[in-house]
Amino acid sequence: MDWAIRKKGYAQRQACSLAGIDPRVYRYRSGRPNDDVLRRRLRELARERRRFGYRRLHILLKRGNFHVNWKKLYL
């Protein structure tokens, strides 16, 4: 998409129609918070405790001051 806009000089609407997507999809920016620290800690715990499931890992995260909903861990 960016290639068609920058290199070819197409308008955003033209490039989106060529790709077959709505321009709102192209302009969308996620409002999801950055949780890299949480994911890194979860991976560390999962490596240490291979047999633990998401429920036990959730308990360990709560003990480590990560207050996160269990549904976010259940992937």
N, CA, C and O atoms as a GROMACS GRO file, in nm:
protein
  300
    1MET      N    1   0.082  -0.118   0.000
    1MET     CA    2   0.000   0.000   0.000
    1MET      C    3   0.087   0.126   0.000
    1MET      O    4   0.069   0.215  -0.082
    2ASP      N    5   0.182   0.130   0.092
    2ASP     CA    6   0.270   0.247   0.099
    2ASP      C    7   0.353   0.261  -0.028
    2ASP      O    8   0.382   0.372  -0.073
    3TRP      N    9   0.390   0.147  -0.086
    3TRP     CA   10   0.467   0.150  -0.210
    3TRP      C   11   0.391   0.220  -0.321
    3TRP      O   12   0.447   0.302  -0.393
    4ALA      N   13   0.262   0.187  -0.334
    4ALA     CA   14   0.182   0.248  -0.440
    4ALA      C   15   0.164   0.398  -0.416
    4ALA      O   16   0.158   0.475  -0.512
    5ILE      N   17   0.154   0.438  -0.292
    5ILE     CA   18   0.136   0.580  -0.261
    5ILE      C   19   0.266   0.658  -0.284
    5ILE      O   20   0.265   0.765  -0.344
    6ARG      N   21   0.378   0.602  -0.233
    6ARG     CA   22   0.506   0.675  -0.243
    6ARG      C   23   0.568   0.668  -0.382
    6ARG      O   24   0.599   0.771  -0.443
    7LYS      N   25   0.585   0.549  -0.432
    7LYS     CA   26   0.660   0.530  -0.557
    7LYS      C   27   0.578   0.564  -0.681
    7LYS      O   28   0.627   0.628  -0.773
    8LYS      N   29   0.453   0.521  -0.682
    8LYS     CA   30   0.370   0.541  -0.801
    8LYS      C   31   0.291   0.671  -0.798
    8LYS      O   32   0.241   0.717  -0.902
    9GLY      N   33   0.280   0.731  -0.680
    9GLY     CA   34   0.211   0.859  -0.670
    9GLY      C   35   0.059   0.850  -0.668
    9GLY      O   36  -0.010   0.948  -0.694
   10TYR      N   37   0.007   0.731  -0.637
   10TYR     CA   38  -0.138   0.716  -0.628
   10TYR      C   39  -0.190   0.785  -0.503
   10TYR      O   40  -0.119   0.797  -0.402
   11ALA      N   41  -0.312   0.830  -0.510
   11ALA     CA   42  -0.379   0.882  -0.391
   11ALA      C   43  -0.412   0.762  -0.302
   11ALA      O   44  -0.419   0.648  -0.348
   12GLN      N   45  -0.433   0.790  -0.175
   12GLN     CA   46  -0.462   0.683  -0.080
   12GLN      C   47  -0.588   0.606  -0.121
   12GLN      O   48  -0.591   0.484  -0.113
   13ARG      N   49  -0.688   0.677  -0.163
   13ARG     CA   50  -0.814   0.613  -0.202
   13ARG      C   51  -0.794   0.523  -0.324
   13ARG      O   52  -0.850   0.414  -0.331
   14GLN      N   53  -0.714   0.569  -0.420
   14GLN     CA   54  -0.687   0.488  -0.540
   14GLN      C   55  -0.608   0.362  -0.505
   14GLN      O   56  -0.640   0.253  -0.553
   15ALA      N   57  -0.508   0.377  -0.422
   15ALA     CA   58  -0.426   0.262  -0.383
   15ALA      C   59  -0.509   0.159  -0.306
   15ALA      O   60  -0.493   0.039  -0.325
   16CYS      N   61  -0.597   0.208  -0.221
   16CYS     CA   62  -0.682   0.116  -0.145
   16CYS      C   63  -0.779   0.042  -0.236
   16CYS      O   64  -0.805  -0.076  -0.217
   17SER      N   65  -0.833   0.111  -0.334
   17SER     CA   66  -0.927   0.044  -0.424
   17SER      C   67  -0.853  -0.059  -0.510
   17SER      O   68  -0.910  -0.164  -0.541
   18LEU      N   69  -0.729  -0.032  -0.548
   18LEU     CA   70  -0.651  -0.130  -0.622
   18LEU      C   71  -0.623  -0.254  -0.539
   18LEU      O   72  -0.624  -0.366  -0.590
   19ALA      N   73  -0.598  -0.233  -0.410
   19ALA     CA   74  -0.571  -0.346  -0.320
   19ALA      C   75  -0.699  -0.414  -0.275
   19ALA      O   76  -0.695  -0.526  -0.224
   20GLY      N   77  -0.813  -0.347  -0.292
   20GLY     CA   78  -0.941  -0.406  -0.255
   20GLY      C   79  -0.975  -0.393  -0.108
   20GLY      O   80  -1.047  -0.477  -0.053
   21ILE      N   81  -0.922  -0.289  -0.043
   21ILE     CA   82  -0.956  -0.266   0.098
   21ILE      C   83  -1.016  -0.128   0.114
   21ILE      O   84  -0.998  -0.040   0.030
   22ASP      N   85  -1.087  -0.110   0.223
   22ASP     CA   86  -1.145   0.019   0.256
   22ASP      C   87  -1.036   0.110   0.312
   22ASP      O   88  -0.952   0.063   0.388
   23PRO      N   89  -1.036   0.239   0.279
   23PRO     CA   90  -0.932   0.329   0.332
   23PRO      C   91  -0.932   0.338   0.484
   23PRO      O   92  -0.829   0.365   0.545
   24ARG      N   93  -1.048   0.316   0.547
   24ARG     CA   94  -1.052   0.319   0.694
   24ARG      C   95  -0.971   0.206   0.754
   24ARG      O   96  -0.913   0.221   0.862
   25VAL      N   97  -0.965   0.092   0.685
   25VAL     CA   98  -0.884  -0.020   0.733
   25VAL      C   99  -0.736   0.017   0.725
   25VAL      O  100  -0.659  -0.017   0.815
   26TYR      N  101  -0.697   0.085   0.619
   26TYR     CA  102  -0.558   0.126   0.602
   26TYR      C  103  -0.516   0.228   0.708
   26TYR      O  104  -0.403   0.224   0.757
   27ARG      N  105  -0.605   0.320   0.742
   27ARG     CA  106  -0.572   0.426   0.838
   27ARG      C  107  -0.587   0.385   0.982
   27ARG      O  108  -0.549   0.462   1.071
   28TYR      N  109  -0.642   0.268   1.011
   28TYR     CA  110  -0.671   0.226   1.148
   28TYR      C  111  -0.544   0.214   1.231
   28TYR      O  112  -0.445   0.156   1.186
   29ARG      N  113  -0.547   0.270   1.351
   29ARG     CA  114  -0.439   0.256   1.448
   29ARG      C  115  -0.496   0.191   1.573
   29ARG      O  116  -0.596   0.237   1.627
   30SER      N  117  -0.432   0.086   1.617
   30SER     CA  118  -0.480   0.012   1.732
   30SER      C  119  -0.467   0.095   1.860
   30SER      O  120  -0.369   0.169   1.877
   31GLY      N  121  -0.563   0.083   1.948
   31GLY     CA  122  -0.558   0.151   2.077
   31GLY      C  123  -0.513   0.059   2.188
   31GLY      O  124  -0.522   0.093   2.306
   32ARG      N  125  -0.464  -0.059   2.151
   32ARG     CA  126  -0.422  -0.158   2.248
   32ARG      C  127  -0.294  -0.114   2.318
   32ARG      O  128  -0.201  -0.067   2.252
   33PRO      N  129  -0.288  -0.128   2.450
   33PRO     CA  130  -0.168  -0.085   2.522
   33PRO      C  131  -0.049  -0.176   2.493
   33PRO      O  132  -0.066  -0.293   2.458
   34ASN      N  133   0.069  -0.122   2.507
   34ASN     CA  134   0.191  -0.196   2.484
   34ASN      C  135   0.220  -0.283   2.607
   34ASN      O  136   0.241  -0.231   2.716
   35ASP      N  137   0.221  -0.414   2.589
   35ASP     CA  138   0.241  -0.505   2.702
   35ASP      C  139   0.364  -0.594   2.681
   35ASP      O  140   0.360  -0.714   2.712
   36ASP      N  141   0.471  -0.537   2.629
   36ASP     CA  142   0.593  -0.614   2.603
   36ASP      C  143   0.655  -0.667   2.732
   36ASP      O  144   0.704  -0.780   2.735
   37VAL      N  145   0.653  -0.588   2.837
   37VAL     CA  146   0.714  -0.630   2.964
   37VAL      C  147   0.638  -0.749   3.020
   37VAL      O  148   0.698  -0.845   3.069
   38LEU      N  149   0.506  -0.743   3.014
   38LEU     CA  150   0.423  -0.854   3.062
   38LEU      C  151   0.450  -0.981   2.982
   38LEU      O  152   0.466  -1.088   3.040
   39ARG      N  153   0.455  -0.970   2.851
   39ARG     CA  154   0.479  -1.088   2.766
   39ARG      C  155   0.617  -1.147   2.790
   39ARG      O  156   0.634  -1.269   2.791
   40ARG      N  157   0.717  -1.061   2.810
   40ARG     CA  158   0.851  -1.109   2.837
   40ARG      C  159   0.855  -1.187   2.968
   40ARG      O  160   0.914  -1.294   2.976
   41ARG      N  161   0.790  -1.131   3.072
   41ARG     CA  162   0.787  -1.198   3.202
   41ARG      C  163   0.710  -1.330   3.195
   41ARG      O  164   0.750  -1.429   3.257
   42LEU      N  165   0.602  -1.332   3.119
   42LEU     CA  166   0.523  -1.454   3.103
   42LEU      C  167   0.607  -1.563   3.035
   42LEU      O  168   0.601  -1.680   3.074
   43ARG      N  169   0.684  -1.526   2.934
   43ARG     CA  170   0.772  -1.623   2.867
   43ARG      C  171   0.878  -1.676   2.962
   43ARG      O  172   0.910  -1.795   2.960
   44GLU      N  173   0.935  -1.587   3.046
   44GLU     CA  174   1.036  -1.631   3.143
   44GLU      C  175   0.977  -1.732   3.240
   44GLU      O  176   1.038  -1.836   3.266
   45LEU      N  177   0.859  -1.701   3.293
   45LEU     CA  178   0.795  -1.792   3.386
   45LEU      C  179   0.761  -1.925   3.320
   45LEU      O  180   0.776  -2.030   3.380
   46ALA      N  181   0.714  -1.920   3.196
   46ALA     CA  182   0.677  -2.042   3.126
   46ALA      C  183   0.800  -2.128   3.096
   46ALA      O  184   0.791  -2.251   3.096
   47ARG      N  185   0.915  -2.066   3.072
   47ARG     CA  186   1.038  -2.143   3.052
   47ARG      C  187   1.084  -2.209   3.181
   47ARG      O  188   1.130  -2.323   3.180
   48GLU      N  189   1.071  -2.136   3.291
   48GLU     CA  190   1.112  -2.191   3.421
   48GLU      C  191   1.020  -2.303   3.464
   48GLU      O  192   1.065  -2.407   3.512
   49ARG      N  193   0.892  -2.282   3.448
   49ARG     CA  194   0.790  -2.376   3.496
   49ARG      C  195   0.715  -2.434   3.377
   49ARG      O  196   0.603  -2.391   3.347
   50ARG      N  197   0.774  -2.529   3.310
   50ARG     CA  198   0.718  -2.581   3.186
   50ARG      C  199   0.583  -2.649   3.205
   50ARG      O  200   0.500  -2.647   3.114
   51ARG      N  201   0.560  -2.707   3.320
   51ARG     CA  202   0.436  -2.782   3.340
   51ARG      C  203   0.320  -2.696   3.388
   51ARG      O  204   0.207  -2.744   3.398
   52PHE      N  205   0.346  -2.569   3.417
   52PHE     CA  206   0.241  -2.482   3.467
   52PHE      C  207   0.153  -2.436   3.350
   52PHE      O  208   0.202  -2.407   3.241
   53GLY      N  209   0.024  -2.432   3.375
   53GLY     CA  210  -0.069  -2.381   3.276
   53GLY      C  211  -0.094  -2.232   3.299
   53GLY      O  212  -0.027  -2.168   3.380
   54TYR      N  213  -0.191  -2.179   3.225
   54TYR     CA  214  -0.217  -2.035   3.234
   54TYR      C  215  -0.270  -1.996   3.371
   54TYR      O  216  -0.247  -1.883   3.415
   55ARG      N  217  -0.340  -2.086   3.440
   55ARG     CA  218  -0.394  -2.051   3.571
   55ARG      C  219  -0.283  -2.032   3.674
   55ARG      O  220  -0.284  -1.934   3.749
   56ARG      N  221  -0.189  -2.123   3.677
   56ARG     CA  222  -0.078  -2.110   3.771
   56ARG      C  223   0.013  -1.993   3.734
   56ARG      O  224   0.062  -1.922   3.822
   57LEU      N  225   0.036  -1.974   3.605
   57LEU     CA  226   0.118  -1.861   3.563
   57LEU      C  227   0.052  -1.729   3.599
   57LEU      O  228   0.120  -1.632   3.631
   58HIS      N  229  -0.081  -1.725   3.593
   58HIS     CA  230  -0.154  -1.604   3.632
   58HIS      C  231  -0.130  -1.574   3.779
   58HIS      O  232  -0.112  -1.458   3.817
   59ILE      N  233  -0.129  -1.675   3.862
   59ILE     CA  234  -0.103  -1.656   4.005
   59ILE      C  235   0.039  -1.604   4.027
   59ILE      O  236   0.060  -1.514   4.108
   60LEU      N  237   0.135  -1.660   3.955
   60LEU     CA  238   0.274  -1.613   3.969
   60LEU      C  239   0.289  -1.469   3.922
   60LEU      O  240   0.365  -1.392   3.981
   61LEU      N  241   0.219  -1.433   3.816
   61LEU     CA  242   0.225  -1.295   3.769
   61LEU      C  243   0.164  -1.199   3.871
   61LEU      O  244   0.216  -1.090   3.893
   62LYS      N  245   0.052  -1.240   3.934
   62LYS     CA  246  -0.009  -1.154   4.036
   62LYS      C  247   0.085  -1.133   4.153
   62LYS      O  248   0.092  -1.024   4.209
   63ARG      N  249   0.159  -1.238   4.190
   63ARG     CA  250   0.256  -1.224   4.297
   63ARG      C  251   0.369  -1.129   4.259
   63ARG      O  252   0.428  -1.065   4.346
   64GLY      N  253   0.398  -1.120   4.131
   64GLY     CA  254   0.504  -1.033   4.083
   64GLY      C  255   0.455  -0.895   4.044
   64GLY      O  256   0.522  -0.825   3.968
   65ASN      N  257   0.338  -0.854   4.094
   65ASN     CA  258   0.279  -0.720   4.071
   65ASN      C  259   0.236  -0.695   3.927
   65ASN      O  260   0.237  -0.580   3.882
   66PHE      N  261   0.200  -0.799   3.855
   66PHE     CA  262   0.138  -0.783   3.723
   66PHE      C  263  -0.010  -0.816   3.741
   66PHE      O  264  -0.048  -0.932   3.752
   67HIS      N  265  -0.092  -0.714   3.743
   67HIS     CA  266  -0.236  -0.736   3.760
   67HIS      C  267  -0.300  -0.737   3.622
   67HIS      O  268  -0.326  -0.632   3.563
   68VAL      N  269  -0.324  -0.857   3.574
   68VAL     CA  270  -0.378  -0.875   3.440
   68VAL      C  271  -0.489  -0.979   3.447
   68VAL      O  272  -0.484  -1.072   3.528
   69ASN      N  273  -0.588  -0.962   3.363
   69ASN     CA  274  -0.700  -1.055   3.357
   69ASN      C  275  -0.652  -1.190   3.303
   69ASN      O  276  -0.569  -1.194   3.212
   70TRP      N  277  -0.705  -1.299   3.356
   70TRP     CA  278  -0.662  -1.432   3.313
   70TRP      C  279  -0.696  -1.457   3.167
   70TRP      O  280  -0.630  -1.537   3.101
   71LYS      N  281  -0.800  -1.389   3.117
   71LYS     CA  282  -0.840  -1.411   2.978
   71LYS      C  283  -0.736  -1.359   2.880
   71LYS      O  284  -0.729  -1.406   2.766
   72LYS      N  285  -0.656  -1.264   2.923
   72LYS     CA  286  -0.549  -1.214   2.837
   72LYS      C  287  -0.437  -1.316   2.826
   72LYS      O  288  -0.367  -1.321   2.724
   73LEU      N  289  -0.419  -1.398   2.929
   73LEU     CA  290  -0.314  -1.500   2.928
   73LEU      C  291  -0.357  -1.624   2.851
   73LEU      O  292  -0.273  -1.696   2.798
   74TYR      N  293  -0.484  -1.649   2.844
   74TYR     CA  294  -0.536  -1.768   2.778
   74TYR      C  295  -0.538  -1.746   2.628
   74TYR      O  296  -0.638  -1.699   2.573
   75LEU      N  297  -0.429  -1.779   2.562
   75LEU     CA  298  -0.418  -1.758   2.417
   75LEU      C  299  -0.416  -1.885   2.341
   75LEU      O  300  -0.408  -1.883   2.218
   0.00000   0.00000   0.00000
